[in-house]
């Protein structure tokens, strides 16, 4: 199996590891050159949070803090948007997951990024985020 290409679920092996929060597997794949920003579509679920999602967004959806940290350390784009314009920070705010929000902010997530509905992460949580 090629770790850089989608498996039948349309996930790459890296995306599958991100969904499951397997941070050690993510470390190995990133060290082997896996693309930390390759976007996928999960089983054709157009419009869902995982549609056209990066591995980082998938880790955030699953609330896998360590997996998200490993992806960021491996070069994942903190502001990568899915088809709906959601960034990992939008999703962390929707959960809500304060620890994930803090991690993403430390890595430079944009608090002013807008999704397709023109919402910023701060509008989602209803208060200013720490700078």
C-alpha positions as CSV (number, residue, x, y, z in Angstrom):
1,X,0.0,0.0,0.0
2,X,1.4,3.4,-1.0
3,X,1.0,5.8,2.0
4,X,0.7,8.8,-0.3
5,X,-2.4,7.5,-2.2
6,X,-6.0,7.1,-1.1
7,X,-7.3,3.8,0.1
8,X,-10.8,2.6,-0.8
9,X,-12.4,4.9,1.8
10,X,-10.7,7.7,-0.2
11,X,-8.5,8.5,2.7
12,X,-4.7,8.4,2.5
13,X,-3.0,6.3,5.2
14,X,-2.0,9.6,6.8
15,X,-5.6,10.7,6.9
16,X,-6.7,7.4,8.4
17,X,-4.1,7.8,11.1
18,X,-5.3,11.4,11.8
19,X,-8.9,10.3,12.1
20,X,-7.9,7.6,14.6
21,X,-5.5,9.9,16.5
22,X,-2.5,7.6,15.9
23,X,0.2,10.2,16.5
24,X,3.1,7.7,16.4
25,X,1.9,6.4,13.0
26,X,1.6,10.0,11.8
27,X,5.2,10.7,13.0
28,X,6.5,7.7,10.9
29,X,4.5,8.8,7.8
30,X,5.6,12.4,8.0
31,X,9.2,11.3,8.4
32,X,8.7,9.1,5.3
33,X,7.5,12.2,3.3
34,X,3.8,12.0,3.6
35,X,2.0,15.1,2.3
36,X,0.6,16.7,5.5
37,X,-1.8,18.9,3.4
38,X,-3.2,16.5,0.9
39,X,-7.0,16.9,1.0
40,X,-9.5,14.1,0.6
41,X,-13.2,13.5,0.4
42,X,-14.5,10.9,2.8
43,X,-16.8,8.5,1.1
44,X,-18.2,11.3,-1.1
45,X,-19.9,13.1,1.8
46,X,-20.0,16.4,0.1
47,X,-20.7,19.3,2.4
48,X,-19.6,17.6,5.6
49,X,-16.7,18.9,7.8
50,X,-14.5,16.1,6.5
51,X,-15.2,16.8,2.8
52,X,-12.0,18.1,1.1
53,X,-10.3,17.9,4.5
54,X,-6.6,18.0,5.3
55,X,-5.2,15.5,7.8
56,X,-5.0,18.3,10.4
57,X,-8.7,19.1,10.0
58,X,-9.5,15.4,10.4
59,X,-7.5,15.3,13.7
60,X,-9.3,18.4,14.9
61,X,-12.7,16.9,14.1
62,X,-11.7,13.8,16.1
63,X,-10.4,16.0,18.9
64,X,-7.0,14.3,18.7
65,X,-4.8,16.9,20.3
66,X,-1.4,15.0,20.0
67,X,-2.1,14.0,16.4
68,X,-2.8,17.6,15.6
69,X,0.4,18.7,17.3
70,X,2.4,16.1,15.4
71,X,0.9,17.2,12.1
72,X,1.7,20.9,12.8
73,X,5.3,20.0,13.7
74,X,5.5,18.1,10.4
75,X,4.5,21.1,8.4
76,X,0.7,21.0,8.2
77,X,-0.9,24.2,7.1
78,X,-2.7,25.6,10.2
79,X,-5.2,27.5,8.1
80,X,-6.1,24.9,5.4
81,X,-9.8,25.2,4.5
82,X,-12.2,22.5,3.5
83,X,-14.8,22.8,0.8
84,X,-17.0,24.9,3.2
85,X,-14.2,27.2,4.1
86,X,-13.8,25.8,7.6
87,X,-10.3,26.0,9.0
88,X,-9.1,23.7,11.8
89,X,-9.7,26.7,14.1
90,X,-13.4,27.0,13.0
91,X,-13.9,23.3,13.8
92,X,-12.1,23.5,17.2
93,X,-14.4,26.4,18.1
94,X,-17.5,24.5,16.9
95,X,-16.7,21.5,19.1
96,X,-15.8,23.5,21.4
97,X,-12.3,22.3,22.3
98,X,-10.4,25.0,24.2
99,X,-7.1,22.9,24.3
100,X,-7.2,22.5,20.5
101,X,-8.1,26.2,20.0
102,X,-5.0,27.1,22.1
103,X,-2.8,24.7,20.1
104,X,-3.9,26.1,16.8
105,X,-3.5,29.7,18.0
106,X,0.0,29.0,19.2
107,X,0.7,27.8,15.6
108,X,-0.6,31.0,14.1
109,X,-4.2,30.1,13.2
110,X,-6.1,33.2,11.8
111,X,-8.9,34.3,14.1
112,X,-10.3,36.4,11.2
113,X,-10.5,33.6,8.6
114,X,-14.1,33.4,7.2
115,X,-15.9,30.2,6.2
116,X,-18.5,30.1,3.3
117,X,-21.1,31.5,5.7
118,X,-18.8,34.5,6.3
119,X,-18.3,33.4,10.0
120,X,-15.0,33.9,11.8
121,X,-13.9,31.4,14.6
122,X,-14.6,34.2,17.1
123,X,-18.1,34.6,15.8
124,X,-18.6,30.8,16.3
125,X,-17.6,30.9,20.0
126,X,-19.3,34.3,20.5
127,X,-16.3,36.0,22.2
128,X,-12.8,37.1,21.3
129,X,-10.1,34.4,21.2
130,X,-6.9,34.8,23.1
131,X,-4.1,36.5,21.0
